[in-house]
C-alpha cells in the first residue's frame, strides 16, 4: 500500500490520481492527467511524483547492498571454478559481473557526492566562509579582480550524473510561485531540495542592469561579465545557492535572499539547480532548446510534469514563431554597417566575408518586405527563399558563425535600450532551415509591414522531451478534448524513432489501438490509449510507449452545480444567436439584458459574464448606456469591466472580493470579462465572488484569420481519424469555454450556476463525446 504523505486526508479521487501518477512514472509512460479545479491537482502532483522519487532513491540505496552481495557471490563462484579446474562458467557470466560493478560504482559515487554536498551546505549555512568574505567584500563600483579563486564560495560540481529529478513547468511565474506555496505545505518540503529558476528580468539585483528593459537585460548582464571589472554580485553564489537548497523559496524569496547577501540570485539558482530534487521552471526553460541548453538542464532519465498543459501546444507554436518588422531590418543593416566600418581593419578576411553575407541576407529580407507591404500573403519557406533570392545562401554556415563569434552580443554597443533586432534575424535564419512543411511565411502589409514565421507543427518541439525523459506528465484542469495533444505526441515520437525529419516525409503503416474507456459522472477513468507500432521498414520495427489518460470527477456533489442553456429571452420571441454578423442586433441585446435583469434579482453574490471579444463587450456596454439598462442593472449588482491593463487586475480582484464579502445577499457584483482575456484563466472566483458564470455565445476564433486558415489547412494535410482542421477549430472553442467555467467552484463546498447562451449552430459541440 503506497503512502503518499498527503498533508491531510485525501479524497478518493485524489488517491486515484496519485496512484495512477505513481504507476505512470514508474512504468516510464506518458500521462495525460485531468483534475478539475478545486480537486487539489497541485498537491496530488506533488505527493504522487515525489513519493515515487523518494522510493526510487531508497531503492538505489538498497541496490548498493544487493549489488555488493551479488559481486561477492560471483567472485566466490569464480574462485571455486578455477580451483576445481572445471569449465570456467564465470567467464560466461563476466559481462553481468562487470555491469553489476559499474552500477555499484555509479551508485556509490552518487552517494559520496551527495554527502559532499550536505557537508558543503552545512559549512556555508554555518558561516564558515562568511568572515573571510566580509573582509574581501567590495562595493558595486569597485573592481573585483582581487577576488582570488580560493576565496570564492561555490557548491561542489557533480562528478557523475545526479539522481533523477522531478522537473515541474508551467506557463507563468505566478503559477510557479503558487506551486511552490503548495509544496511548502507538505512533508516533502523537509525531505527534498527544491529550486525555482527564473529569468534575469525577474531575478537581477544589479542596481543598473536590473533597470534595463527585458529586451536587453541579458546582453547587459553578459556584457558586464566580459569586462575586466566584472559583476560584483556574481561572486560566491554558492552562499545563496546553499540557502536555496536548504529552504523552500519562490522567486521573490530568492531575490530577497540575494539582496541580503549582495549575491546574484540568478546565478545562485543555476548553481543550486544541479542538486535539486524538484526543479520548478517556466515552459521556455524546457521546450526552447537553446534556453534549456544554456541552463544546462538535462532531460535524460528525469520526470517532466507540464502543468496547465491545455495551453502547451499554442504556447509552443507562439514560442517558435518569429515576427520581423521592416524597421527592424533597417536597424539591423545599420548595426552591421557600423560594426564593419569600425572594425574593418581588425576583422579577418573570413569574418569580414560573414558580415557581408549577413548584410546580403538582411538586405534581401528588407527588400522582400518592402515589395509585399501592399497586401497580406502566405507562402512556404522554400518559396520565400526563392522569391527573396536567398536560396543560394548557406544559412547553416551563417548560423554557426553567429553562434561561435557571438556577433549579436558584440553589436550591442551600437543599439539603444529598445533591443537588438539581430537576435530576431538569427531566429529567422534558424526557422528557415527547418522543414518546409513545419512552417509558413506570413507577409503582413499596412502601415507597419512585417514578415512572420508561423510555426505549424508544435509537436516538433515535443520530440526531445518525450523521447529523452523517463516519463512526461501533461496535467491540467481542462485537458479534454485532448486528441490534438495525443496526435502530436504519437506522430512526433514515431518520426524521432524512425529518423524521419525531412520535408514531406511521413510515418509508414501508422496504426492506433484504442482500448474502450468507460466514463461515469463523478468517477475516475483510466485508460491506456494509442499504443503505436510503427513499421519503419521491411526489416526493422519499433514500438512507442503507451499513453495513459486519467480523468477524475469533481469533488463537489451534483447538487452544487446547476448547468443551464438559455436559448431565448423572457418574451420567447427572439432566439439567441450571438454570431459576429448579428451581435449588434438591438432586439436580441434587449432580450439578453432583460434576462440579466431577472437573473440578478435571483442570484446571490457575484456574477461573471464572459463575452467572445472586447468588441462584443464594448457593443453590449454601449447598448446598456444608450437604453438606460446600465443604471438598472448596476442598481442590482455593481458593474465592473475587465481592465485592458494587466497591472489593474489585482486591484479589481480586491474590489470584487470586498463587494461580495457578505455571502447570501442578493446584491453583489457583476464582472464583464472576455474569453481568453486577463480574467478567464488563473483567477480564483471562489464562493460569493462568483455564484453564476454566464457564457454569451461560443468563442470561436475568427475564420478569416490567415494564420488560422493555414493551421487548419496544415492539419487537414496530415489529418488522422482523431484530428483535422475542423476538430482543431472546435477544440479551440471548447477549451476556452472550459477555462472560463473553471473560474467558479474552487473547492468542495463551493457552488454555482453555469449558464450558456450558445449560438444554435454550436449547441451540438457542447456535448462531450463520452456522453453520447
N, C-alpha and C positions, 0 to 999 in steps of 0.2 A: 504493500500500500504506500503510495507516494505521499510525502508530507511536504506541502508547498509553502509553509511558513507565511500564510496569508495573515495580514495584520488584524483581521477579525474573522468571525465565522463566515466563510464564503457561501454564496448562493449555489444551488445545484448547477446552474448554467455556468457559473464561474469555475466550478470544479471540472465540468466537462471541457471548458475552454482550455484550462491549464493542462489537463491530461492529454488532450489532443495535440496541444502545442509541444508538450514534452516528447510525445511519441514522434511527431513530425521531425523535430530537430534530431532526436536520437537515431532515426532511420535515414537521416540525410536527405529529406524530401523538401519540396517547395510547397508552402502553405498559403492559402488564401483564407484569411480568418475575418469573419464579420461579427462584430459585437455592438449592438445598438447603443446609442447614447444613454448614459445612466446605468449601464451594466458593469461598470468598473473595468473597462478594457485595459487601461494603462496598468493597473495593479495586477491584472491577470497576466499580461505580457511580462511584467517584471518578475512575478513569482514563478511562472511556468518556465521561462527561459533561464533564470538564474538558479533555479533548483536543478535544472539539467546541468548547468555549468559546474556547480559545486559537486554534484555527483560524478561528473566527468573528471574533475581534479582529484577527488577521493579515489576514483578508480585507477588513476595514474599512479598514485602513491602505493596502492595495493599491488599494482603491476610490478613495481620495483622489487617487492618481496618475492612475488611469483617468479619473475624472470631470474632473480638471483638464485633461487632454488632450482629452477629449470636448468640453468647453466651448470650449476654444481653437479646435478644428477647426470647430465650429458657428459661432463668431463670425467665422471667416475666410470661411465659406460665405455668411454674411450680407453681409459686405463686398463679396465678388465679385458677388453677385446684385444689389446696389444699384448698383455701378459699371457693370454691363452693361445696366442698365435693362431687365432681363427680368422675367418673372413672379417676384415675391419668394417663393420656396419656403420661405425661413427663417421666414416668418410661420406657415406650417402646422406648422413644427417648434418654434415658440416654446414651447408647453406642455412639451415634453420638455426644452428648454433650461432653462426655469425650474425644473422638477423636479430636473434634474441640479445646478443651482446651489444649490437648497435642501438637497439631500442632502450636497453638498460642504460647505456652511456648517455643517450639523449635525455632520458628522464632524470638521471642523476645530475646532469648539468643544469637542467631546468630548476630542480630543487635547490641546487647550490646558488644559482644566480638569484633566485627568489630570497634566499637567506641573506645574500649580499645586499639586495635592495632593502630588506627590512632593517638591516643594521645601518645602512646609509640614511634611511628616513629617520631612524631613532637619533642618529648623530646630529642631523640637520635640525630636527624639531627640538632636540635638547640644547641647541645653541652652541654646539661645538665650534662652528665656524663664524659665529656672529661677531665676537670680539675682534678677531683678525679683520673681518670685513669692514667693521666700523672705522678701524684705523685707516683703511685704504679708500674709504667711501669718498667719492668726488661729487661735486655738483654737476648739474646737467650741462653746464657750459665749459667744464674743464676737459682736458684731454685724458682719455682713458688708456693711453698706450702703456702707462706704468703698471697696469693690471697684468701680472705675470700669470702663466697658465696654472701654476700651483696654488694661486690664491682664488681661482675660480671654483665655485661650488656647483657641481652637476650630479645628477643621478647617474648611476652606473649604466653602461651600454649593455643591452642583451647580447650574450655571447652566442647563444643558439636561439632558434625560433621559440618565441614565448608560448605559453599555454594559449588555448583558444580564447577568443574574446566574443562577447555579445556586442554587436555594433547596432545601436538604435539610431534611426534617422527619421526626421520629419521635415516639414516644409519651412517653418518659421522659427525664429529664435524664441518667441513667446511659447510656442508649443514644446520646445525643448526644455525651457525653464519649468513649465508645468509638469513635464515628465520627471524631471529631477526632484521636484517637490514631492511627487507621489513616491518616488524611490526612497526618499528620506524617511518616509513613514514605516518602512519595512525593516525586518531583521537583517536584510542583506546590506543595509547601509553600514553595519558594523563589520560585515564579513567580506565585502567586495570593494575593490578600488574602482572609483568612477571618475571619469574625466570628460568635461564638455569642451569641444572645440568650437571656436567662433572665428569670425573674420577680424582682420586688423581694424576695420571700421568700428567694430564693437569692443575691441579689447586694447587698442593702443592707448598708452598713458603719456607718451611724449608730449610736452606742452605745445610744441609747434606742429608736429606731424599729425597729431590727433585732431587738429582743427581743419585738416585738409578734407576735400570732398572725397567721397568713396571711389571716385574715378581715378584719383591719383595717389591715394594713401599708400598703396602697395609700392608704387615707384619711389615715393619719398622715403619710405622705410628702408628699402633696399639701397637707395642712393646714399642714405646716411651711413649705412653699414660699410659701404665701399670706401668712404672717406677715411683718412688716417685717424681722424678724431674718433670715428665710430659712434655708436649709440650707447650712452652710459647706462641705459635701462636694460640692455641685453647683456647683463653681467650676473653671473651666479644664479641663473634661472632655476637651478635645482632647489634653491631655498623655497621658492614659491611652489615649484613642482612637487616637492615633498609634502607640502601642506595640502595641495590639491588632492593628492592620493590618500591622505590620511583623514580628510574631512569631506563631507558631501557639500559641494558648492555648485551653484549655477553661474552663468556668465557674470552677472552683477557681483556676486560674492568674490569671484576670482579677480575681477578688476579691482575691487576694494582691497583685497589682499595684496595685489601687485603694487598699488599705490602706497600702502602702509610700509612696504619694504623697498620702494623705488626700484622695482624689478618688473621687467616686461611680462605681462600676463599671457600674451600671445605665444611667445616662445617657451614660456614655462609650461603651458598646457601641451605644446607639441612634444616637449621632453617627457612629460608625465604620461602622454598617450601610449608610449611604448610599453608601459607596465599596467595599463588599466585593464580590469576585468570587464568593465562596461564602458564603452565609448559612445558618447552622445554627440551626434553631428547633424548638420543640415544636409539636405539632399545632395547639394552640389559636391560636397566632400567625398561622396561615394560614387555618384553617377557621372561626374565630369572627370574624365580620365586624367587630364593634366593636373587638375586640382588634387585628386586622390594621390597621384604620384609625388607631387610636391610636399604633401603632408606625410608621405611615407606610410600610408595606410595599406596594410596587406589584406587581401580578401581570402587567401588560401586557408582553408580549414576553419574559418571564422563563421559566425552566425550573424546574418543581417536581418534586422527587423525594420521594415518600412511601414511607418505609421501614416495614417491619413492617405493610404495608397490609392484611394479613388481619384486623387489628383495626379498620380505619378506620371501617367503617360502624357498628359497635357503639359505637365511641368518639364518632362524630358524633351518634348518637342520644342517648347519655348526656350529651354536652356541651350539647345544646339541650333537654334535659328539665329541668323545674323542680319542686322539692319545696317546699311551703309548709305549715308546721305551724300548728295553732291558736294555739300560744304566740307564734309569730312575728307573726300578725295582731294579737294583743293588744298586743304591744310596739310594732308599727308605729302603731297607733291612739294609744298614749300619746305616742310621739315627735311625731306630727303635732299633737296637742293641746297639748303643751308648747311646741312651736315657735310655734303660733298665739297662745298666751297671752303668750309673751314678746315677740313682735314684732308683735302686732296693731296697735299704734299706728303702726308704721313701714311696714307692708305696704300696698301699693296695693290698691284695690278688686279689680283683676284678679287679683293674686297671692293675695289672700285667697279669692277665688272658687275658684281652682285647688286651694288647700289643702283647702277644704271639699269639693270634688269628689273629691279623693283620699281624704279621710276617708269619704265616702259609699261609694266603691269598696271600700276595705279592710273597712269595717264589714259590707257585704253579703257579701263573701267569708267573713268570720269567721262570720256567721250561717249561711251555707250549710254550712260545715264542722261547726258545732255540730249542725245538724239531721241531718247524714248520718253522725254519728260511731258510730252503732249497727251499721252494715253497710258492706260494700265495694260499690262501684258504679262503673260506667264509662259515659261519655256523650260525645257530640260537643261541640265548642266552642260552637256555636250553641245547643244545648240547655242547656248550663251558663249561658250569658249570659241566656237567657230565664228559667230557673228561679231564678237568683240576682237577677233584676230589674235586671240591668246592661246589658240590650240597648239602652237609650237613652243610655248613657254614651259620649261621644266619646273613645275610647281613644287615637286618633291625636293628638288635641289634648293630652291629659294627658301622653303620652309625650314630645311635643315640649316641653312646659313643664318636665318633669323634666330634660330634657337641657339646655335653654337656661338654666334657673335654677340648675342644679347643686344642687337641693334635697336629694338624697340625701347629698351631702357636708356640707351645712350642718347636717343632723340629727345628724352625728357627735358634736357636743358633748353630746348628751343620752343617748348609749349608752355601755355599758361595753365591756370588751375582748372580749366574746363575738361582736361583729359587728353590722352594721347590716342588719336584715331588709328595709329599704325597697328595697335593691338587688334582692331577690327579687320584691318587689311590682312593680318596674319590669320585670323579666324576664318575669314572668307576664303583664303587660299586653301586652308585645310578642308573646308567644306567642298571645294571644287575638285578635290582629289577623291571624294567618295563616289560610290556607285551612282550612275545616272538615275537609277530607279529609286534611290533613297531620298531624293530631294528635288525641289524645283527652284528656279529663279523667278521672283516676282518683281516686276518693274512697276513702280507707282509714280504717276505724274503729278501735276498740280503745282502749287506754289513752293512746296518743299519736296522735289523729286528724290526718290531713294530706290535703292536696289536691296532686295531682301532674299536671303537664302532660307527657304522654307523646308524644315526637316519633316519628312513624311513618315519615316519609319522609326518611331521611338524605341521599338524593340531592339534595334541595333545597339542601343546603349545599355541594354539589359544583359547582353551576352556575357561580358566578363563577370558580372555579379552572379548570374545564375549558374555559370559553369565552374567558377573557381571556389565559391563558398561551400562550406559543408551543408548549409541549409539557408534558405531565404524565406522569410515570413512576410507576406503582404497583408497588413491589417488595417481595418477601418470600421467606422460605424455604419457606412452605407457602401459596401463593396458590390452589391448587385445593382445593375447587371454587370457580371464580371467576364463575359465571353471575350471582350476585346483584350483584356489582360491575359487571359488564358491563351488566346491565339498568339500573341506576341511572345509569350514565354516559350511555348512549344516550338513555334516556327524558327525563332532566332536561335534557340538552343540546338535544334536539328541542323541548322546551317553551320553553326560552330563545329558540331561533331563531324559533319560531312566535309568541312573545309570549303564550303560554298560562300564566296564573298563577292563574286563578280556581278556586274550588272546583268539583269535579265535571267539570272540563274534561279533554280528552284529546287526544292527537295523532292526527290523521287519517291513514289509509292508511299505517300503520307497517309497513314490511317489513324483513326481515333476510336478508342474503345471507351464507351461511357457506361459506367455502372448505374443502375437505377437509383434514384435519390428520392426517398420518401420525405415529404415535408409536412409537418403538422404545426399548427399555430401554437406558439409558446414553447415548443420543444426544440432541442438542438438537432442539427442534421450534420452528418459527416459522410463524406464520400471521397473516394479516390477516383479521379477522372482523368481523361485524356492521357492514358498510357500510350505513348507514341513509339512505334517501332518503325524506324526509317531504314529502308533498304538503300544503302549507299551505292553499291554496285553489285554485279552478279557474284562477286567473290567475297564481299565484306559487308557486314551489317552491324549497326549499333542500336542500342535501346536507350531511351531517355528516362530519367527518374520520373516517377508519377507525381502528379499534383494532388495535394489533399485540400479539399474545400470544407471549411467548417463554418456554419452559421448558427448562431444561438438566438433563441427568442428573447423577448424583453422581460425584465424583472417585474414590470407593473402588471397588475391584473387587468383583464379586458374591460372591466367597468371603469378604469381610469382614463380611457381614451374613447372619444366619440368621433369617428370619421364620417363626414357628410360630403355629398356632392350637390352643389346648388346650381341648377341649370336655368332657373328663371327667377325674376324678381317678384315682389309681393302682388303685382297685378296679374301675374301669369300670362302676360300678353307678349312679352319680348324674351326670346331665348338669349342667353349669354353666349356670345361668340367673339371672344377677345382676340382678334387677329390684327395684324399690322394695318390692314386696309380699313377696318371699321372701329378702331379703338377710340376715335373721336366722335362716335355716334352719340348724340345728346340723349336720345331716348334710352339707350342701353345704360349710359352713365347715370341717368336719373333713377332707373330701376336698381342699379347697383348701390347707389347712395342710400335709397330707401331701405334696402336690405341691411346695410351697415347701421342705419338708424335703429332699426328693430333689434338687431343683434347687440348693439352697445347697451341697450336698455336691459338686456337679459344677462350678459356675460359679466361676471365679477372680475376685478383686476385688469391686467393689461391685455391688449390685443396687438399682434404683429401682422401687418399686411404686406405680402411680397408681390411686387409687380415685375413684369418681364424686362423692363428697361427704365432708364432715367427719363427718357422722353415720354413714356407712358405715365410715369409718376407725375411729371410736370403737367401733362394733359389733365389728369384727374384732379390735382390741386387747383389748377386754373378753373376747371368746371365748378368745383365746390365754391370757390371765391366768387365766381360770376353769378351763381344761382342762390347764394346765401346759405348753402348747405354746410360750409366750413364752420360757421358760427354755431349751427345747431348740433353738429357732431362734436365740436370742441367743448360744448357745454356738458355733454355726457362723458367724454373722455378727452383728456388733454392731448392734442395732436402734436406729434413730433415727426420730423422728416429726417431720413438718413443724411448725415453730413457728407459733403463732397471731399473734405479733407480728412485724412486718416487721423490726424492729431486731435480732432474734435470728438472722436468716437468714445473715448474713456469718460469724458465729461458728460456726454449724453447718457451713457450707461448708468452713471451715478444719479442723474436726474430721474431716469425711469425707475430706478430702484427705490428712490425716496418717494415718488408718487404712488407706487404700488406696494408700499411697506405694509399697509393695513389690509391683509388678505380678507376677502369676503365682502368688501364693499363693492357696490355696483359701479361706482366711478373708478377711474384709473387712468391709464394712458393708452394711446394708440400710436404705433410706430409705422410709418410708411417707409418701406425698405425695398431694395432692388435685388433680384436674383443675381447671384454672382458678385454682389457689391460687398461693402465693408461689414455688413451686419448679417450676412447669410451663412457664414461659416466661422466656427471657432468662438462664437459668442454664446454665453450661457444665460438664457432667459428662463430661469427656473421659477417654480412656484407662481406667486402672484404677478410676476413680471410678464408672464405670458400664459393666459388661460385659454387663448384661442389663436391658432395660426390660420391665416386666410391666404390662399394662393389665387391670385386673379389671373386667369389664363394659364397657358402652358408655355414655359420659357424656351421655346425652340429658337436656335440661333438663326441669323439672317441667311436665307438660302441664296441671296445674291452675292454673298462674300466670295471673292475669287479664291481665297485660301481654303474656305470650307468646301467649295466645289472641287478643288484639286485633291483635297484629302479624301473626299467621297469617291472620286474617280480612281484614286490610287487603291483604296480598299476594294473597290469593285474589281480591279485588275488582279488582285491577289485573293479574291473572295473565297471563303470557305463556307461550309454549311452554317457556321456559328457567327460569322461576321461579314458584313458588306457595308457599303456606303449608307444605305438606309438604316441599318441597325445602329451604326455609329451615330447617325443624326438623332435617332430616338433615344439612344443611351445618354447622349449629352443632356437632353431634356430631363430624363428620369433621374439622373444623378443630381442635377441641380435641385429638383423638387425634393429628393430625399434629404439633401443637406439643409434646405430651408425648414422642412418639417422637424428635423432633428434639433432645432434651436429650442423647442419646448420639451417638456417631460424629461427632466435631467436626473431624476432619482426615483426610487421605488414608490414613494408616497406622493409623487407629483401627479398631476392630472391636467388634461387639456382637451379642447375640441380641435379637430383638424378639418377645415372647411375648404373644399376645392371648387373653383369656378372655371372648369376647363372649357376649351372650345369643343364643340360637338364632334369635330373630326378627330380630336385627340383622346377622347374618352377611352377608347379601346386599349390604349397603351398604358393606362393606369392599372390594368390588371396584371399581376405578376404571373409569369408563365406557369409556375407551380400551382397556382390557384385554379388552373383550367381555363 
